[in-house]
């Protein structure tokens, strides 16, 4: 089986997570600058077989768009154009940053490490991917 790659897109940084080849476990992959993400994804897809992308879709609690939603939609259009043979799924990312921070605290990470936004972005992408995998199993 091929991997599923999750993307927590931000205008500065992009958190990435990936499944194992059996699509059972989500693991943090990398944090890259938003301007470098397409080159990173192209290189990654040449090395690994990717079945699908899952992109965290930011919405407010009431389901309305956030200030970042339009940026994510633009990124999704670019992703679909650059990888026309790989499906792109949108997945709700509400609370993932808070959940990521809580996960880091429960793992005993230091305050200094928790301030590293790249770590939070990677963990957020992992939470998005794990949530996506759980919804597919229902």
C-alpha positions as CSV (number, residue, x, y, z in Angstrom):
1,X,0.0,0.0,0.0
2,X,1.0,3.6,-0.5
3,X,1.3,6.2,2.2
4,X,-1.1,9.0,3.1
5,X,0.5,12.4,3.7
6,X,-1.2,15.1,5.9
7,X,-0.5,18.8,5.5
8,X,-1.1,21.5,8.1
9,X,-0.7,24.5,5.9
10,X,0.2,27.9,7.2
11,X,1.4,31.0,5.4
12,X,4.8,30.7,7.1
13,X,5.3,27.0,8.0
14,X,3.8,23.8,6.8
15,X,3.6,20.8,9.2
16,X,3.7,17.4,7.5
17,X,2.8,13.9,8.7
18,X,2.7,10.6,7.0
19,X,1.3,7.1,7.5
20,X,3.3,3.9,7.4
21,X,2.8,1.9,4.2
22,X,0.0,-0.1,5.8
23,X,-1.8,3.2,6.7
24,X,-2.1,2.3,10.3
25,X,0.0,4.8,12.1
26,X,0.4,8.5,11.6
27,X,3.9,9.9,12.2
28,X,5.3,13.5,12.2
29,X,7.4,14.0,9.1
30,X,8.8,17.5,8.7
31,X,8.1,21.2,9.0
32,X,9.0,23.2,5.9
33,X,8.6,26.8,4.9
34,X,5.5,27.4,2.9
35,X,7.5,28.6,-0.1
36,X,9.4,25.3,-0.1
37,X,6.5,22.9,0.4
38,X,5.8,22.0,-3.2
39,X,9.4,21.2,-3.9
40,X,9.5,19.1,-0.8
41,X,6.3,17.2,-1.7
42,X,7.6,16.6,-5.3
43,X,10.8,15.1,-4.0
44,X,9.0,13.1,-1.4
45,X,6.5,11.7,-3.9
46,X,9.4,10.6,-6.1
47,X,11.0,8.6,-3.2
48,X,7.7,7.2,-1.7
49,X,4.4,6.1,-3.1
50,X,1.7,8.5,-1.9
51,X,-1.9,7.4,-2.2
52,X,-3.6,10.6,-1.0
53,X,-3.1,14.0,0.6
54,X,-5.1,15.1,3.6
55,X,-5.1,18.9,4.1
56,X,-6.3,20.4,7.4
57,X,-9.1,22.8,6.7
58,X,-9.3,25.7,9.1
59,X,-12.8,26.8,10.2
60,X,-14.2,28.7,13.2
61,X,-16.3,26.9,15.8
62,X,-19.5,27.8,13.9
63,X,-18.1,26.4,10.7
64,X,-17.3,29.7,9.0
65,X,-14.0,30.5,7.3
66,X,-11.0,31.7,9.2
67,X,-8.5,34.3,8.0
68,X,-6.4,31.3,6.8
69,X,-9.1,29.4,5.0
70,X,-8.6,31.2,1.6
71,X,-4.9,30.5,1.8
72,X,-5.5,26.8,2.4
73,X,-8.0,26.6,-0.5
74,X,-5.4,28.3,-2.8
75,X,-2.8,25.7,-1.7
76,X,-5.3,22.9,-2.3
77,X,-5.8,24.1,-5.9
78,X,-2.0,24.2,-6.5
79,X,-1.7,20.8,-4.9
80,X,-4.4,19.3,-7.2
81,X,-2.8,20.9,-10.2
82,X,0.7,19.7,-9.3
83,X,-0.4,16.2,-8.4
84,X,-3.4,15.5,-10.6
85,X,-3.3,11.7,-10.0
86,X,-3.3,11.9,-6.2
87,X,-6.6,12.6,-4.4
88,X,-6.7,15.5,-2.0
89,X,-9.0,15.2,1.1
90,X,-9.9,18.2,3.3
91,X,-10.2,17.4,7.0
92,X,-11.4,19.6,9.9
93,X,-8.4,21.0,11.8
94,X,-10.2,22.7,14.6
95,X,-8.4,22.4,17.9
96,X,-5.4,20.6,16.5
97,X,-3.0,23.2,17.6
98,X,-4.4,23.1,21.2
99,X,-4.3,19.3,21.1
100,X,-0.8,19.3,19.8
101,X,0.3,21.6,22.6
102,X,-1.4,19.3,25.2
103,X,0.2,16.2,23.6
104,X,3.7,17.9,23.9
105,X,3.0,18.8,27.5
106,X,1.9,15.2,28.4
107,X,5.0,13.9,26.7
108,X,7.1,16.0,29.1
109,X,8.6,18.3,26.5
110,X,10.3,21.4,27.8
111,X,8.8,24.9,27.5
112,X,11.6,25.8,25.1
113,X,10.6,22.8,22.8
114,X,6.9,23.7,23.0
115,X,7.7,27.2,21.8
116,X,9.1,25.8,18.6
117,X,6.2,26.4,16.2
118,X,7.6,23.8,13.8
119,X,7.2,21.1,16.4
120,X,3.6,22.1,17.1
121,X,2.9,22.2,13.3
122,X,4.3,18.6,12.8
123,X,2.2,17.3,15.8
124,X,-0.8,19.1,14.4
125,X,-0.4,17.4,11.0
126,X,-0.1,14.1,12.8
127,X,-3.3,14.7,14.7
128,X,-5.1,15.7,11.5
129,X,-3.8,12.5,9.8
130,X,-4.7,10.2,12.8
131,X,-8.2,11.8,12.9
132,X,-8.6,11.2,9.2
133,X,-7.5,7.6,9.5
134,X,-10.0,7.0,12.4
135,X,-12.9,8.4,10.3
136,X,-12.1,6.0,7.5
137,X,-12.2,3.0,9.9
138,X,-15.8,3.8,11.1
